[in-house]
Amino acid sequence: MIKPSIATSSNYQIAIFIQLPAPLTRHPSPITKHPQEFPIFASFNPPMKIGDKISVIDDNLKGTITSVKGAVIVFRDEHGFTHQERKEKVVLQNPEIYENVATVRKAEAAKPLSKKHNRKHMVLDLHFENLVKNPSDYNAFERIFLQKEKLEETIAFCRTNNLKKLEIIHGIGDGVLQRMVHDYLVGQTNLEFDDYDFFYHQRGSVMVTLR
């Protein structure tokens, strides 16, 4: 801004122009914002007081507050040792403050099961008509011999293929086949079956678990 100044003499008047500095203009700082534009996190941190249970963030340490000194929390752990931490480093162990907090429960994805573990147990039916085409062509000794041979083959197959469950259908009948199955299983190792009630149940079958 230029402001004229008039100098007067007896014969002449001389105009003198003096350059004055421009007035400073205040511009708002680019980082200045209205206070309401900043979220206030303090409202989410409930006040802490003596006797409150707290845990230290990112540390396996917890205890009971014994005093509050400004921004510093003094607490005693379960072993009787005293510690100091700043307020922002600890959280309350009070479940009531989370009562109104919505919990999102995510569904757990089902784990795919292999076909090997998803299949049913194996079943062996030792009724003689299921083992040969012409049952009437065999005498009693041949029948029980073939039935035992089939039982041995099936047990060996289960062990080779790591099958853990085998249901053996022996029927009731005259008890000869039932006795053969029982005597064979008793002589085997690394398997379990209901030996105590074997001859008392009326199911006509036994479940064998192989180890």
C-alpha positions in Angstrom: 0.0 0.0 0.0 1.4 3.4 -1.0 0.6 6.4 1.1 1.5 9.9 -0.2 3.2 12.4 2.1 3.4 16.1 1.4 6.5 18.1 2.1 6.1 21.9 2.0 8.8 24.6 1.4 8.6 28.3 0.8 8.5 28.0 -3.0 7.6 24.4 -3.8 5.4 21.6 -2.6 7.0 18.1 -3.0 5.0 14.9 -2.9 6.9 11.9 -1.3 5.5 8.4 -1.7 6.5 5.9 1.0 6.0 2.1 0.4 4.4 0.5 3.5 4.4 -3.2 4.1 1.1 -5.0 3.2 -0.9 -6.1 6.3 -0.6 -9.8 7.2 -3.6 -11.9 6.5 -4.2 -14.9 8.7 -5.1 -18.1 6.9 -6.6 -21.1 8.7 -4.1 -23.9 9.3 -4.7 -26.8 6.9 -4.8 -29.2 9.8 -7.3 -27.2 11.8 -10.6 -28.9 12.1 -13.8 -28.5 14.0 -13.5 -30.4 17.3 -16.5 -32.5 16.5 -14.7 -33.9 13.5 -12.4 -35.9 15.8 -13.9 -39.0 17.4 -13.6 -39.0 21.2 -12.3 -42.4 22.2 -12.2 -41.6 25.9 -15.9 -42.3 26.2 -15.2 -46.0 25.2 -12.7 -46.4 28.1 -14.6 -46.7 31.3 -13.0 -45.1 34.4 -10.8 -47.3 36.5 -10.8 -47.4 40.3 -9.2 -49.2 43.2 -10.3 -52.8 43.4 -11.0 -53.2 39.6 -9.6 -56.3 37.9 -7.4 -55.4 34.9 -5.2 -57.1 32.3 -2.2 -55.7 30.5 -2.5 -55.5 26.7 -0.1 -57.7 24.8 1.2 -59.2 28.0 0.2 -62.2 30.2 -0.2 -60.0 33.3 -3.3 -59.2 35.3 -4.1 -58.1 38.7 -6.1 -55.8 41.0 -5.8 -52.0 41.0 -4.4 -50.6 44.3 -4.1 -47.0 43.3 -4.7 -44.6 40.4 -2.1 -41.8 39.9 -3.3 -39.7 37.0 -2.6 -41.6 33.8 -0.7 -44.4 35.7 -2.4 -47.5 37.1 -0.8 -49.3 40.1 -1.9 -52.9 40.5 -0.9 -56.1 42.4 -0.8 -59.4 40.5 -1.9 -62.8 41.8 1.6 -63.5 43.3 1.6 -60.3 45.3 4.0 -58.2 43.1 3.2 -54.6 42.4 3.3 -53.2 38.8 2.7 -49.8 37.2 1.3 -49.3 33.7 -0.2 -46.4 31.8 -4.0 -46.4 31.4 -3.9 -47.0 27.7 -1.9 -50.2 28.3 -4.5 -52.0 30.4 -8.1 -53.0 30.1 -10.8 -53.9 32.6 -11.7 -57.5 33.3 -15.4 -56.6 33.9 -17.7 -58.6 31.7 -20.6 -56.2 32.4 -19.1 -53.5 30.2 -19.5 -55.8 27.2 -23.2 -56.6 27.7 -24.4 -54.2 25.1 -21.7 -55.0 22.6 -23.0 -57.0 19.7 -21.3 -60.3 19.1 -20.9 -61.7 15.6 -20.8 -65.4 15.5 -19.3 -66.8 12.3 -20.3 -70.2 11.1 -17.4 -72.7 11.2 -16.7 -74.3 7.8 -17.3 -78.0 7.8 -14.1 -80.0 7.4 -14.2 -82.3 4.5 -13.9 -86.0 5.5 -12.0 -88.4 3.4 -14.0 -91.3 1.9 -11.9 -93.7 3.9 -13.1 -92.3 7.2 -16.7 -91.5 6.0 -17.6 -95.0 5.0 -19.7 -97.4 7.2 -18.3 -100.4 9.0 -17.8 -103.6 7.1 -20.3 -106.5 7.5 -19.6 -110.2 7.2 -22.6 -112.5 7.0 -21.4 -116.1 7.8 -24.7 -117.8 6.9 -23.6 -120.6 4.7 -26.0 -119.9 1.9 -24.2 -116.5 1.4 -20.8 -118.2 0.9 -21.5 -120.9 -1.7 -23.9 -121.6 -4.6 -25.1 -125.0 -3.5 -25.1 -125.3 0.3 -26.7 -128.7 0.2 -23.6 -130.2 -1.4 -21.5 -129.7 1.8 -21.6 -131.7 5.1 -21.4 -130.1 8.6 -17.6 -130.3 8.9 -17.1 -128.7 5.5 -19.6 -126.0 6.3 -17.9 -124.9 9.5 -14.4 -125.1 7.9 -15.4 -122.8 5.1 -17.1 -120.4 7.4 -14.0 -120.2 9.6 -11.8 -119.7 6.5 -14.0 -116.8 5.4 -13.8 -115.3 8.8 -10.0 -115.5 8.8 -9.8 -113.9 5.3 -12.1 -111.0 6.3 -10.2 -110.2 9.5 -6.9 -110.2 7.5 -8.5 -107.9 4.9 -9.6 -105.5 7.6 -6.1 -105.4 9.1 -4.4 -104.8 5.7 -6.8 -102.0 4.8 -6.8 -100.4 8.2 -10.5 -101.0 8.7 -11.4 -100.5 12.4 -15.0 -101.9 12.6 -16.3 -105.3 11.5 -19.8 -106.6 12.2 -19.9 -110.4 12.1 -23.4 -112.0 11.6 -23.4 -115.5 13.0 -27.0 -116.0 13.7 -28.4 -118.0 16.7 -29.4 -121.4 15.3 -27.9 -124.4 17.1 -25.0 -122.3 18.4 -22.2 -124.1 16.5 -21.3 -121.2 14.3 -21.7 -118.8 17.2 -19.2 -120.9 19.2 -16.7 -121.0 16.4 -16.8 -117.2 16.0 -16.3 -116.7 19.7 -13.4 -119.2 20.0 -11.7 -117.6 17.0 -12.0 -114.0 18.3 -10.7 -115.0 21.7 -7.5 -116.4 20.2 -6.8 -113.1 18.3 -4.8 -110.1 19.4 -5.3 -106.4 18.8 -9.1 -106.6 18.6 -12.0 -106.0 21.0 -15.5 -107.4 21.2 -18.2 -107.9 23.8 -17.0 -111.2 25.3 -19.0 -111.0 28.5 -22.5 -111.0 26.8 -21.5 -112.9 23.7 -23.7 -115.9 24.3 -26.6 -114.0 26.0 -27.6 -111.4 23.5 -30.2 -112.2 20.8 -28.9 -110.0 18.1 -27.2 -112.8 16.2 -24.2 -110.6 15.4 -21.1 -109.2 17.1 -19.2 -105.9 16.6 -15.4 -106.2 16.4 -13.1 -103.3 16.9 -9.6 -103.7 15.5 -6.7 -101.8 16.9 
